[in-house]
């Protein structure tokens, strides 16, 4: 795998060097402390407490190639150190919607892991009528602020604090412009070395103050159809997603957000998870671990409040509640934009609930994260 990864990197870097290119990226440093209850410890690896240090370098060059092509690359190098030895033995599973594994270990022992991987590697060609993109790319569908069930290509959970980028999907995507505010997007996505061949479409249009979309897909041989709407409801923003999946109940997202003043912003969002369960004994924890689900509960509610202490300092509180088992997860985050190229985040998550509840099993977290852009 290291040889394949190196070959692809050399080809991509050679293309970038040969053409006018733009290099951007960031270096991220994270220190986190997590504390599990006994049941959660057994579920997530066996340790009651977990302290980790992560250094991540992400390079994202872009280059214009002959023939109107644009090369996009995102390469990551990660150094992870765990203060609890022995938890790095397992291999990370291949993320959903990827055809081939483009990651490899450079170094590994009981406490330290150095890995590198390609998260984006695609060629894009734009035309007057639309565009075509082939390769590992970001395909972000949906209008929900926290939950996006119509995002078929690796959505993020609202409580993620170490993963800031959506994982790339291996796909061939075609977008055709139907008008100024309307387009049709078609996606073909081979997955797990051809075990599945997924296809999806999204038709977007505009009506009044609302952006509307119809989506459909055949994912792992299961049919899926959905609708999204986003616009204004008075002075507030309104968003809705509706999704039907074969062999699952209907998923629904309803959200309202409002800028109360230049400093105060608020959001409320409800998520009816068609793949979730109402009883803890039916929760699909393996799907969450594999990255195939972002929640295991059926009815979720989120309340977010954000206050600007200073033009460069922002305080955010996010409360997630499972309406079925009554567990909750509350996150606080203080962000300081130190310069145009540096941000610092101090935050944490606190969960409460019964031992087998959704958020009762998640760890209490304290973290400090810094990022330098270039």
N, C-alpha and C positions, 0 to 999 in steps of 0.2 A: 504493500500500500504506500509506503514511503517513496518507492520508485515512481509509481503512477502520479502521486501528488507532486513530486519534484519535476517530473516531465511536463505536467500541465502548467505548473508555475513558470518554468523556463519558457514555454511557448507563449504564455500570456505576457510575461515581463519583456520578452523579445519584441512582441507586437507593440507594447506600450512604448519602449525605447525608440522604436523605429518611426513613430508617428507623434504628432503633437498630443501631449498627454497632460492630465491634471491629476495630481496625487493629493489625496486627503485621507484623514483617518483620525485615530485617537489612541491614547494609552490610558488604560483604566486600572486603578488599584482599589481593591476591596478588602476590608477586614470585617468579618462577621462572627457573631457568637449565637449559637442556637441551643435551645434547651427543650427537650422532649419529655412528655410524660412516659411512664413505663411501656404502655401499649404502643404509643407512637414510636418509641425507640426501637421496639421489635420490628415494626413495619418498615422503618426507614434505615435500618442498618445495625441496630443493636446498641448504640451508644446513647446515654442519657444527655450528654452535652457534646457539642461539636463546635470547634473553633477553626476557622479557615482563613487563609490569606490567598488572594487571587490577584495576579497581574496579567492583564490582557492587552495585547497590542493588535489593533485592527487597521489594516492597510486597505484603502479603497481607491485604487487608480482607475482612471477612465481614459480611453484613447479613441481618437477618430481614425478609422482605417480606410483604405481605398474602397471605392464602390459605395460610399455613404454609410458604411458599417460603423457601429460604435461598440467597443469592447468595454465591458464592466466586470470588475474583479473585486472581491472582498476576501481577504486572507487574514486569518487570525492565528496568533501564537499565544497560548495560555500556559501560565505557570501556576499550579495550584498546590498549596501546602496545607495539609490537615494536621492539626495538633493531636488528633486522635488517630494513632496508627492503625493500619489494617483495614480501613474503609475504602481503599482505592483498588481493591482486587478485581472488582467486576468491570467488565467492558461496557461502555456506554452504548445503548441500542441505537441502530440507525434511525434517524428521525423520520416520521411519516412524510410521504410525498417525495421521497428521494429515491433515485434509481440505483445509485452506486455510492459506496462509502468513500468520501474524499477526506478522511481524517486519519491521523496516525500518531502514535506515541513516539516522542523523541527520547524520553527518559521516564523511568518509573521505579519507585521503590515503595515501601510501606507507608510513607507519609507525603511523598512528593510525586507529582505527575506533570510532565511537560508535554503538551500536545499541540499539533497544528492542523488546520483544516481550511478548505476552501468553502466559503459560505455563499459566494456569488461568483459565477463565471458564465457570462452570456454575451451573445452578439445580438445587437438590435439594428434594424434597418427601418427608417422612417420614410413614409411616402406622403403625397398630398391626400391620399384617401385613408391613411391609417399607418399602422406599424406592425412589424413582425419581430419577435424576440425568441431566441432559442438558447437553452442552457439553464443553469441554476440561477434562479431569479426570485425576486420578491413579488408575490401576488397577494395583495391585501384587499379583500372584499369585505363588505359590511359597513354599517353606519353607527353601531353601538360604541359608546365611549369605553366601556369596560368589557362587555361580552359581545362577541360577534359570531353567532352560530352559522351565518352564511359564509364566513371565512373558511373555505375548505382547505386552505393551505397553511397550516400551522399557526393558529392564533396563540396569543400569550394570555396566561392567567393574570387576573388583576393584582395578585400579590407577589408577582415575580419582582425581585430586587437585584438579581445578578445577571439576568438575561435581558438586554436592552434592545436587541434586534430580533425581528421575526426570522425564523430559520428559512433559508432558501429552498425552493421547490424545483425539481428537475422537470422542465416543461417546454413545450412549444406553444407560444401564445400569439394570437393574431387579434388585433383591434382594428375595427372598421368604423370610420366616422359616418354617422347617419345624419348629422346636422351639427349646429353650433353647440348644443347641449345634449346630444344624444350619440350613443355609440353602441356597438356590439362587440363583445370580446369572447373569443373561443380559445379554450385551453385543452391541450392534450398532455397528460402527465403519466409517464410510466413509473411504476413504483416497485421497490424491492426486487431489482434485477429482472423486471418483467413479470413478476408474479401477478401484478394487477396493472391494467391499462385504464386509467381514469380519464374521463372527458367531462368538461364543464363549459357553461356559457353564462354570460351576464349581459343583459340588455338594459341600458340606462337611458332615461329620458327625463323631461322636466315638465311639470304642470303647476302653474301658479307660482307659489313660493316653495314648492317641494321638489326635491330630486327623488325620482322613483327608479326602482330597478327590479327586474325579474331575473332570477337565477335558476339554474338547473344543472344537474350533474348525474353521472353514473360513477359512483365511488366504490371501489372494491365490489363491483357487481350489484350495488344497491342504488336504487333510484332516489333522487333528492330534488325537491322543488322549493323555491323560497321567494319572498318578496321583501323589499326594503323601502323605507320612506324616511326622508330627512328634510326638515324645513323649519319654519317659524310658527309658533303658537303664541300670538300676541308678541310680547317682548322676549319670550323664552324660546330656546331651541328645542325641537321635538324630534325624536328618532324612534323608529320601530323596525323590527325584523321579525319575520314569520318564516318558519322552516318546517317542512314535512320531510321525514326520512323513512324509507322503507324499513319495516320492523321496529320502528321507534315511534314514540308519541311526538306530538307537535312541539317544537321549540318556539319561544316567543321572547322578544326583548322590547321593553317600553322604557323610554328615558326622557327626562326633561332636564335642561340645564339653563342657568341664567347668570348673567353678569350683573349682580345687584348694584355694584358701584365700581369705580375704577380699581378698588382694592379687594372687593369680596366677590367670589365666584362659588356657585353651588351646583350640585348635580344629584339627582335621584334616578336610579335605574333598577328595573325589575327584570329578572331572568327566569323564565320557565324552561328548564333544561329537559328536553325530550329524552335524552340519554341517561338522565339522572334517576335516582331512586328516592322515595319518601322515607324509607326505613334504613337505618345504619347498616343492618346486616346484609342489605342488598347493594351497598356501594361498590362500584367497580374500581377499586384502588389500583389493580394492575394497569388499567387503561390510562389512569393518571400518570403512573410511573413510566409508561411507554411514550407519553406525549400525545396520546390519541384523545385525551379529554382534558379540559381545563377545570372542570368542577365535577363532583360526584353526586351532589345533592340535586333535588328536583326544583325547589323554589328558592331563589336567591334574591336578596335585596341589598343594594349598595347606596350609601349616603356619603357624599364627598363635599368637603368644605375647604376652600382655599383662600388664604389671606396674604396680601402683599405687605409685609412689614416695611419694606424698602424697595425701591426699583430693582435692587440686586439681591434681595432676600425674600424668600417665599416660604410660608408655612402651609402644609397640607395635611388634612386628616381624612382618612378613608375607613368607613365602617362597613364590613361585609357580614351579612347575617343569613344563616340558613333558616328559613321559615318553618321547616318541618321538624328538625331536631333541636332547634332553638340555640344552636351554637353560633359563635360570632368570632370574627377576626378583625382587629382594629389596628390600623397602621398610621403612624405619625412620621412626617418627613419634613426636615428643614433644609432648604436648598439655598446655597449662596453662589451667585455668579461672580466669582472673584475677579475675573477678567473676561474679555471676549472669548478667550481660548481655554479657560479653566473654570470648572464648577466643582463644588463640594456638596455632598449630601450626607446628612446625619439622620438616621431613621431607625424604626423598629416596628415589630408586629407583636401583638399580644392576642392570644386565642383563649377562649373559654368555652366549655361544653362538656358533656358526658364523655366517658372514655372512648366510646365508639362513634362519637359524633364527627361530623366533617371537620370542623375547625378545632375541636378539642384534641384531635390527633396531630394537627400541625404544630410546629415548634414556636415557642416565643423566640423572637429574633431581635438582635441589636446589630446595626451595621454602620460602617463609615465608608463612604465611597468617594473617590476623587477621579476626575477625568480631565485630561489635557488634549485639546484638539490641535490638529495641524492641517 
